[in-house]
Amino acid sequence: MVFSKNHYHYQSEATKFIEELKAKNPHIDAGQIQGRALLWDKSPIDLDQLERTKESRVKQQAYVYQNKVR
């Protein structure tokens, strides 16, 4: 299948829109990086702290609303 060289420089409307938006607002990339850091980038997990948290949990009975009968 041979593609024509005429389509080599094709850009969709969405691509053009995003490029124009970034040209008008150059600070938009920095805002995206800050948003990603806020929502997705997490600090490394401390495995010792995680293990202590798991061990310190109180086991819950199977049906919480029923009192234990002895």
C-alpha positions in Angstrom: 0.0 0.0 0.0 1.6 3.3 -1.1 0.7 6.5 0.6 0.8 9.8 -1.3 3.3 12.4 -0.1 0.5 14.9 -0.1 -0.8 13.5 3.2 2.6 13.7 4.8 2.0 17.1 6.4 -1.6 16.6 7.3 -2.7 17.9 10.7 -6.1 17.3 12.1 -8.3 20.1 13.4 -7.7 18.8 17.0 -4.0 19.0 16.6 -4.2 22.5 15.1 -6.4 23.6 18.0 -4.1 22.3 20.6 -1.0 23.9 19.0 -2.8 27.2 18.8 -4.0 26.9 22.4 -0.4 26.2 23.6 0.9 29.1 21.5 -1.6 31.5 23.1 -1.1 30.2 26.6 2.5 29.1 27.1 2.0 28.5 30.8 -0.5 25.7 30.1 2.2 23.0 30.1 3.4 24.0 33.6 -0.2 23.9 34.8 -0.6 20.3 33.5 2.6 19.3 35.2 1.4 20.7 38.5 -2.0 19.1 38.2 -0.4 15.7 37.5 1.9 16.1 40.5 -1.1 16.9 42.7 -3.3 14.0 41.6 -1.0 11.2 40.4 2.6 11.5 41.4 2.8 9.9 44.9 5.7 9.6 47.3 7.4 6.2 47.6 5.7 3.7 49.9 7.5 3.0 53.2 7.1 -0.8 53.5 7.9 -0.9 57.2 5.1 1.6 57.9 2.7 -0.3 55.7 3.4 -3.6 57.5 3.0 -1.9 61.0 -0.3 -0.4 59.8 -1.6 -3.8 58.6 -0.5 -5.5 61.9 -2.2 -2.8 64.1 -5.6 -3.2 62.6 -8.3 -4.7 64.8 -10.1 -7.5 63.1 -13.8 -6.9 62.5 -16.4 -9.6 63.1 -18.2 -11.0 60.1 -21.5 -9.3 60.8 -20.9 -6.0 62.5 -24.4 -5.4 63.9 -24.7 -8.7 65.8 -23.4 -8.9 69.3 -21.2 -11.8 70.3 -23.1 -14.3 72.4 -20.9 -16.2 74.8 
